[in-house]
Amino acid sequence: LFLTDLLLTSPRLRFSDAQISAMLRWAKALHARDVPTLYAIKKMRQDLRCLVGDPTKKVVSPSGNIFYINDIGAAVAKDYANPLTRFAMSDFPEDRGGYMSEAQHGFKMLRNGPEGIVTPAVRVEGKIFFTQELLQRSDASYFIPERFFVDRCSSRRDPDPTAGGTPETLTALGRSVSWTEVR
């Protein structure tokens, strides 16, 4: 049932009910085992929507055009809740020294990304650090981080050949702060 539904709901292949019925009859004629009925497929989809929710909402524009939108926040929340996908997700922009293959590798995300979408805090060795909060560095100087990112740029340091690639370092962009006397 899963593979049948996967084929029939592919976003690039749109099948009508008549086409789906014809394919199911053809599969039965070839003596395939456990061929579902069109009713069983529709019932399973309805049960899944009730269980998981339907992320797609129908919207009608003022001019009468119909289009469908998905709730991106709900989709991302489900991805974070899924233990299979959570650890493959990237929370921070990445600096790869000019190399870019995904959106989070871009200079725009690293330097000029919108303030509202930056990760507001990081946890390092059990301590939580926030953006726009005064921090004291290990050399006793002060710093206000504006955004955190993963540094994977091998040109700034030698990669460990035993680590299987360029090591990553959690880093922050921000402003240095210095003491001033107020008179």
N, C-alpha and C positions, 0 to 999 in steps of 0.2 A: 504494500500500500504506500509506503514511504517513497520508493523509487518512482512509482506511477505518479504520485502527487508532485514529486520534484520535477519530473518531465513536463507534466501538464500545467504547472504554474510558473514555468520559466519566464522571466520578464521579457526575453527576446523572442519567445515563441508564444503566440496567442492562438488558442484553440477554442472553437465554438463547441457548444454541447453536442451538436451533430457530429463534429469531427472526433470528439472524445468517444462518443458512443461507437462510432465506426472503428476506431482503434481498439476499443475493448472487445467488440465482436470479432475483429480480426485475430486478436490474441487468443480468444476462446476457440476460434476455428483452427488455430495452430496447436491446440491442446495444451496451452500454457496453464500452469497450476495457479490456483488462488487468484484468479483475475477478479478484481472488484467490480461492482456495478457502478454506474454513474451516480446512483443514489448513495451508495456507500462512500464514495469519494466526497460528495457534497456534504454528507452528514459528518464525516471526519473533519473536514475543513471548518464547519460550523462549530463542532465540539472544541477544536483547537482555538478558535477565536474566542469562545466563551471562557476557556481555561487561561489563555495567555493574553487575550485582548487583541483588538484589531488596531494596528498603528496607523492605518490609512484612513484619513477623513475626507469626505466629499465636500468640496467647496464650490459654490456658484458665485461667479463674479457679478458685479452690477450690470454688466452688459449681457449676462446670460450664459457666458462660457462656463463649462464644467471642467474642473480639474481636481486632482487628488494630492493631498500633502501628507507627509508622515511627521510624527512628533519625534524630532531628532533627540531631544532630551530623554524621552522614554526609551528610545533605542539604545542610547549610550548607557543609560542606567542598567538596562538588561545585559549589555555586554560586560559591564563591570561586575554584575552579580554572577555571571557565568564563569565558573572556575577554569573552563577550557579556553576562554578568550581573554580573560582579565590579564594574565601574565604576558600576553603578546601585545598589549596596548602600551602606548607611549604617553606618559603624563606630561612630559616636558619637550620643548623644542630641542633640536640637536644641532650642534655645530660640527660639521664633518669636513671643514676646510675647503669649501667650494663644491664638494660632491653633493648631489641632491637626487634622491629617488622617491621621496615621499614628502607630503606637505610639511611635516614637522622639521624637515631638514632645511627649509628655506630661510634665507636671510630675513625676509619680511616677518616671518613668525618669530624669529629670534630677536631682532632689533626693533621692529616697528609694528608688531602684532597689537591688536586692540587690547586695551587695559582690562576689559571685562572678561577676557578668555584666558588670561594667564593663570597658572597654578598659584593660588594665594599663599601656600605654605609648603615646607618640606620637613621631613623628619630625618635627622642625621644622628646616629648613635643614641637614639632615644629622646633627643631634644627636638622641639618643634620651632622652626624659624619662619617668620611671616615676611611677606613683601611690605614695603613702606614702614618698616620697624627698625629702629636703631639697634645695630649689632656691634659688639666689640670683637675685633679680629684677634687672632693669637699673638700678633705683634703689638697689641694694646691700642691700635688705631681703631677708628670707628667707621662704619659703613652702613648705608641704607640700601638694601636690595630692592630692585624694581621688578626683576623677573629671574626665575631660575631656569637653567638649561643643562643639558647633558653635553659635555665636551668630549667629542670623539675625534678630534683633530690630531692626527698623528704627527703633524709638522711641529707641534709645540713640545713634544716629548717622544722618547723612543718607546715604541710598543713592546710589550713583553712577548717574545716569540713563543713562549710556552702557554700563553693565555688564549691562543687561537684567534688573534685579531687585535684590534686597537682597544686598549683599555678605556673605560668610560669614567668620567669624573663629573660629579654634580657640582655645578658652578653657578655663580650669580652675577648678573649685570646690575649696576646701580651707581650710587654716588658716594664718594669718599666724604667724610665729615671731619672737620678740624675744630679744635677749641678756639674760641675767640673771647676776648675780654669785653664785657659790656660796661660802658661808663656812663 
